[in-house]
Amino acid sequence: MIFTVAIDGPAAAGKGTISRAVAERFGFAHLDTGILYRAVGRRVLDGDPAELAAATLRHRDIARDDLRTQAVAEAASQVAAMPEVRAALVAFQREFARRDGGAVLDGRDIGTVICPKAEVKIFVTASAEIRARRRYDELVASGQAADFDAVLGEVRARDARDMGRTDAPLKAAEDAVTLDTSALSIEEAVASATTIVEAGIAGR
């Protein structure tokens, strides 16, 4: 079965957690497309030109264990605004999305650009303050020094950059179901997304 679930949303809205849970629930393959941009961002921080890093991205780049730092997140957001980087990664994402057995992709332009004909589209969002608190808690839990006001500023700056870029800006697809996780537990958010996907499968 070829069945694509496109899950988009801003940073720390919960789309990654939801996507992994949905993929596991339905036995679909999962791709966190943000990790592709993080891997490119990491290589840029290491000295590679962004376009070259995107064009020559390999599995070992994606498998690195240093891709979840705030510095890499910032670099990822910056390279994601470059049309040449996005173009280099589109084919990989589209091929993954139409693999046999079903696929869940999460990112910022899956439902609008990468997979505009996805069978299910979900736009996961939450307030900037809630998302900053989640990111702050993650950083502290991982042993990194963090300041909440600084994290909130970074979240808002990233939102502005992601939504304001000329190439594939972050926005909900017209036919996406919006899922606001601001007041939801992880379990409630996953349950809501699961219901949405079940409806999509039933409606085929």
N, C-alpha and C positions, 0 to 999 in steps of 0.2 A: 504494500500500500504506500502510495506517495501522498503525504499529508503534512503540510507545513504550518507550524504555529509561530507567528511573528510576535515577539514581545519587546516593546520599546518603552523608553522612559528615561528620566534624568538620573544622575548619579545618586546612589543610596536610596532609591525608591523601593527597592526590594525585588527588582525584576530578575536578578541573578538567582536568588534563593527560590523564587517562584518558578523560574524556568527549569531549574534542576529538578525540582519536585514534580513538576508536570511531566517532564521527560521520563522520569523514573516511574511515575504512575501509569503512563501509557506505553512504556517500552520504546520511546522514541530516542533518537540520538540527540545530543545537546551540544550547541556551540555558543559559547560566550564570545561574541564578536569583539567585545571590548578588549579581550585579551590579545587579539591581533594588533590592535592599536597600542596597547601597553607594550607589547613586544617590540613594535617599531619604535615607540618612544624610548624604550630602554636602550636600543641600539643607537639612537640619536644621541642620547646622553653619553654613550660610550664613544661617540665620535663619527658615526656613519651619517652620510646624507640621508634625509628622510625618504626620498624617492627610491634610492638604492636599497635601503633597509626593507621597504615594503615589497619591492620587486623580487628580492632574494630571501624573503622570510622562510624559515625552515622550522620543522617541528621542535628542534632543540631550543629555538628562540622562544617559542610559546611555552615550553616546559620549564623555563628558568624559575627559580624560587625567589627571585627578587623583583617581581613585577607588581607587588601590591603596596609599594611605598607611595607616599603622597607626591614625591618628586616625579615618579614614573606616571602617576595619574595626571599630573599637570602636563607632562611631556606628551602623553597620549592624547589629551584634549587638543593640544596645539597641532600635532601632526594630523589629527583627524579633520582639521579644518583645511587641509591641503588637498585640492582636487586630484593631484597626481597620485597621492598616497591612497585615497579612497578608490580611485580607478584600479589601482594595482591589486586591491584586495576584493573587489566586487565578484570576479569570476569564482574565486575560491568559495565565497559565501553562498553564491547561487547554486553551485554544484552540490554543496553540502545540503542545502535546503530541499533539493528535489531527490535526495537519495531514497532508495526503497526502504520501507519500514517506518517512515515518519521522522520528522525532525523538528526540534524547537530551537530557534535562534533568538538570542536577546541582544539588543543594542540600542541604537538611536535612530536608525533609518531603515530598519528591516521591513516594516509594513509599508513605508512610503517609497523606498528606492530599490532595496535589494530584492524583496519579494512582494511586489504590489498585488499579486494574485494569490497570496497565502490564504489557505482555507480558513484560518482563524487569526485575528489580529487583536492584541491586547495592548493598551497603553497604560503602564503602571506609573503612578505618580504619588507624591506626598508633598507636604509643605516644605519649604527650604529649611525651616527651623528643625523640623522632625528629621529630615535627612542629614542635617549637620550633626545633630545629636547622635544619630546612628553611626556616622562616620567617626565622630569623636570617640565614641565608646569602643569602636573597632580598633582605633589607633592605640588607645590606652590599654586595651586588653592584650594587644600584641607587644606591649612594652615600649611603644614609641611616645616621645614627648608630644603633647598636643595642647592647644589653647582653643577653647570653644569658639570664641569670637573670630579667631583667625580661620578656623575650619568653616564657619558660617560664611565668611567673606569669600573663601575659596569656592564654596558650593555656589554662591550667587554669581561669582565671576565665571565659573564654568558653565552655568546655565545660560548666561548672556552670550558666551562664546559659542556654545552648542546651538542655541536657538537663532543666533544672529549670523552664522556663517552662510555664505552664498551657495555653497555646494552641500546638498542634502542636510538642511537644517533639522534640528530636533523638533518634531511636531507629531501629533497624533494623526494617523491616517483617517480619512473621512469615515471609513467603515470599521474603525477600531472600536472595541469596547473599552471604555476608560475604567480603570480600577484604582481608586484612591486608597492607599494603605495607611494614611496618616493615623487613623484611629483603630487600625486592625492589628491583631496579633499575626504572627507568621502563619499559624494554623488557619486562621480565618481568611487570610489573603490567598493561601494556597487552595483552600476549599472553594473560594469564589472563582479563581482561575480555572480550577478543575471543572467546575460547572459550565463555564464558558466553552471550554474545549469539548466537553461531552456534548453540548448542544451543537457545536460545529460538526462533530462526527455524525451525530444523528441526522443532521440536515443535509448530508451529502446525497 
